[in-house]
Amino acid sequence: MPFAHGTHEKINAGIKKILIPEEKILTRVKELGEEISKDYATKNPILIGILKGSLFFLSDLMRAISVDCCVDFMSLASYSGEKSNGIVRLLLDLRESIEGRDVLIVEDIVDTGLTLSYLENILKTRNPRSLEVCSLLSKPECRKNAVKTKYVGFNIPNEFVVGYGLDLDEKYRNLPYIGVLK
Ligand code: IMP
């Protein structure tokens, strides 16, 4: 159920334009959930939500998946303001082993691809049965590292976006849509 128009006025003031409205996000997330449910029909995948940006995407996506699945979380840091500093750090690791499991990384956005390739390198050493990526957003123009994203919600241009979990210095995450800052 989308939020009523006219809410979040104070936060909306920092936004130049709405890139992806809430209704479009929710429709696409349901499609991704259906696709994942088909692909994993005989499996029990573990979704790994990358904090904090994937929080709403993960919770909507997980509810759109109709096969048995589990969830765990990791947290990585590489951004300060609108710029990546290029050095990725692991802040929070998984609770459970992923050995022999079908792992699906759930990301908010793939930009340079540095975070994702760092993450994939760590997870591959833990011998999952399969390892795939589902990212809500992707900025293909910005790629520095080639990464394989099996499921992508939307390809977007090279603009810094916020909302639906994505932030600028911890602000704007609670916007129900994806917007471009002023
Ligand atoms: P990458 O390592 O450059 O691919 O960046 C991945 C991470 O940077 C994402 O998981 C986000 O946390 C953050 N990020 C990249 N682009 C944006 C953006 O446009 N808005 C908000 N966060 C972003």
Boltz pocket constraint, residues with backbone or C-beta under 6 A from the ligand:
constraints:
  - pocket:
      binder: B
      contacts: [[A, 53], [A, 78], [A, 79], [A, 84], [A, 107], [A, 108], [A, 109], [A, 110], [A, 111], [A, 112], [A, 113], [A, 114], [A, 115], [A, 116], [A, 159], [A, 160], [A, 161], [A, 162], [A, 166], [A, 167], [A, 168]]
      max_distance: 6.0
